[in-house]
Amino acid sequence: MKIAVMGAGAVGCYYGAMLARAGHDVTLIGRPGHVDAMNRDGLLLDFGSSQEYVTVTGNTDAAGVAGSDMILFCVKSTDTVEAGEQIKPFISANTIVLSLQNGVDNAERLGG
């Protein structure tokens, strides 16, 4: 499954890494410095007793979600509307968008 993560912070990176580890094609959308490190080294998963690098694709452009079967929407609540508008042109009728955010009204704001 092709999965994009909009918001490569702690939550987005954890779920993205676990999905990539399970064999899915994962692209994480984030800030330039973090994206450069992920593309260069992979994404570090630290389990306390062990660590491993997981291969993911990093992208700084919302267009990186294009063609995804599922988008994990993991941006800060204050960025919901803006980030939603950025990915909107790249979402197909069959794309699943799953909000993994704090807050009670993010899904409504994202869908509006």
Buried (B, 14 or more C-beta within 10 A) or exposed (E): EBBBBBBBBEBBBBBBBEBBBEEBBBBBBBEEEBBEBBBEEBBEBEEEEEEEEBEBBBBBEBEBBBEBBBBBBBBEBEEBBEBBEBBEEBBEEEBEBBBBBEEEEBBEBBEE
